[in-house]
Amino acid sequence: MLCWFGMNGLLLIDKPLNWTSFDVVNKVRRLIEQSGFRTGNKKRFPVGHTGTLDPLATGLLVLVLGEYCKRATEFSKLDKTYETVMRLGINSSTGDEEGEKTSVSDVRPMPEDIAFALSKFTGDIMQTPPAFSAMKVNGQRAYKLARSGQAVELAARPTRIESLELTGYEYPNVHFTAHVGSGTYIRSLVEDIGKHLGTGAYMSGLRRTKVGAWKLDDALSMEDISAEQIAQVLREAPE
């Protein structure tokens, strides 16, 4: 039987497609509890995450285990890096593949036009969060209101885009790397770039590769994951 008192730290996970962040948290907790870890007087072993990834996004999810759950907010404020796919010419009601699609334009921007558009959204910008987000409106999650057909109005707020690097372009798909500050919505960023180009756009792919100094290359796959593996790869963070 493993000792739960050693299960305090950070766990890097490569979140699969179509999993919610809570799916990952629940599986990790279940594995730990089923392996015989004890939590003293606590009914459940404490596991949390430091920033969600949408089900249609993949990549680095930083979990906090044990006493590290108290520091979740601290780690959620770190910069993040994403490999992004932007589809031109079409808007989506949700800003991603899940929504209802509307054709906007068949104009094919030149690569230099796209690179220039990316440069216009680098630095300190104002961004309006998407209606289908976890932001709260009058105490309710925005996405719940939006899915029920209610109009959702969210105020623009400041965010910082450290860099946007064009990495590939074959119309209608644009590939770019986004290094952004905490709280940035890539779906909104893609929609704003599409408006600037006059083509419309939605986010058709997203993979998080870095959170602060932690990299996806060091993350554990959810395939064949075990409590023993989790105990071996747990890491500490600076105080």
N, C-alpha and C positions, 0 to 999 in steps of 0.2 A: 504494500500500500504506500503510495506517494504522500509526502508531507505537504499539505496545502500552504504551510507558513512560508515555503520557499517560492510560492507562485505569486510574486509581486514584481511587476515590471511591464515592459512594452512588448507587444507582439505584432510583427509586421506580416500582413496577410495580402496575398494577391486575390482580390475579390473577383469571382467569376461573373460572367454575363448572366443577367436575369436573377441574380441574388440581390436581396436588399442588404443593407449594412446590418440590420437587425437579424437577418437570417444567419449571417456570419457570427455575430455575437452569441446567438442562441446555440449554434452548433458547438462553438468553443466551450461555452459554459457546460453544455450537456456532456461533452467528452470528459471534461475535468471532473464533474460530479460523478459520472458513471465509473471513473477509474478509481474512486475511493478517496479522493481528496476531501479533507474535512475543513469546515469553515467555522469551527468553534460554535458559538451560539447563533450564527447566521444561518438562515434557512437555505439561502442560495449563494453560490460562489460569485463574488462581484466581478463582472466583466462589462466593459463599456467601449465605446469608440470615440475618436477625437475629431470626427468630421465625416458626415455621410457621403456615400457615393450612390447615385441613382442606380436603379436596377439595370438600365441599359449601358451604364459605364462599368469599366473594369479597372483593375490596377490596385495600387497601394492603399490599403486601409490599415491605419494604426490603431490597435486595440490597447486598452489599459486593463491590467489584471490586478486583483487584490487591492492593496493600499494605494496603487497608482491611479485608481479611479478618482481619487480626490484631486488629481492634477489634470484631469481630462480637458478642462477649459484652457489651461495653460498651453497644452500641446495643440489645441484646435486653432490657435492664433498664428501658427507658422505659415510661411509661404509654401506654395504648392506649384508643381510643374505637371502639365498635361500634354499628351499627344492628341491632337484634335483633328477631326475630319469635318469639314464644312461643305455642305452640298448647296451649290448655287442654283438660282432660278426658281426656287420653290420655298414657300413659307410653311411652317407647321404650327398648328394651334397650341402645341405644347413646347415648341422650340426644339423638338427632337423627333426620332423616328416614330414615337408612339402616337403623335397627334394627327389630326386631319390635315391633309396637304392641299395647298393652293398654289397653282402656277402663277408666277409673277413676271418673268422675263426670260427670253432666250438669248439675250446678249451674252457674249463670251468675253469677259475681260482679259486683257493681256496680263502675263505674269507680273510685269512692272506695275500695272494698275493695282493688283492684289497686294504686292509688297508695299506700295505707297499707302493703301488703305490700312494695312496692319500697323504701319508706322504712326498713323493718325490716332490710333487707340493705345499707344504706349505712353506710360507715365501716369499721372494722377487724373482720373476721369470720374464723371458721374455716371452711375449705372442704375437702371431700374430693374429690380429682381423680377424674374418671371412669375406669372400668376400661378403656374404649377410649381410651387416651391414650398418649403417648410416654414417660410416666414409666417408670423402670426398676424391676423387681422381681427381686432376685437376679440382676442382670446382664442381664435380658431385658426388652424393651419390653412394657408392660402390655397393649397392644392385641393383640400376638401371642399372649400367653397366653390372653386372653379369647376370641379367635377360634378357638383350639384347644379351647375348652370348659373350660379350667381356671378355677377360682375365683380372683379377683384381689381382694386386700384392700390398700387404700392408706390410709395414715394421713392424718387431717385436718391441715391446715397453715394458718398465718395468711396472709391476703391483705387488700388494701385496696380497697374500692369507693368511689371518689371521689364518684360521683353516678349515679343511675338516674332517667331522666326519661321518664314515660309520654307517648308521642307519638301514639298511636292505639289504638282498641279497637273491634273488631266481632267479637263472639263467633263462633268460639272463638279468634280471633287477636288477640294483644296485641303492639303495637309499642312498643319503648322504646329509648332511647339509654343505653348503659352506658359510663361513663368509669372505667376500672379500672387498678389497679396491675399491674405485670408478674407473670406467673404465674397470673393469674386464669383459670379455666375457665368460659366462659359457659354451656356445657352443664350443668355442675354448678349454677351459679347459677340457671338456669331451673328445673331439677328441684327445688331447694330452695324456690324461690318457689311452685312448684306444690304442694309438700307443705304449705307454710304456708297456702295458700288452701284446701287440702283437695280440690282438683280434679285433681291430677296435671298434668304439663305436660312438653313437650319442645321443644327448639329447632328450629324449622322453617325459620329463615332467619337468616343472619349475614353482615354486610358490615362490614369494618374500614375506618374513614374517617380515622383519625389514629393516628400513632405518634410520641410526643413532640411536636415542633413541626411534623412533616411531615404534609402533608394529601393525601388521595386526589385532590383536584382537580389536583394537580401531577404525578400519576403517568402513566406511559406505558402505553398499551394494548398488549396482546400482538398485536393485529391489525396486520399489515404492519410489524412492528418490524424494524429493521435495525441493523447495527453502527454506521452513520453517525449514526443517531438516538441510539443509546446514548451515543456519544462527545459529542454535543452537549448532552445533558441531565444528564450526570454532575455531581454536586454534592459539595462538601466539607462537612465537619462541624467544629465547633470542637474544638480540641485539648484 
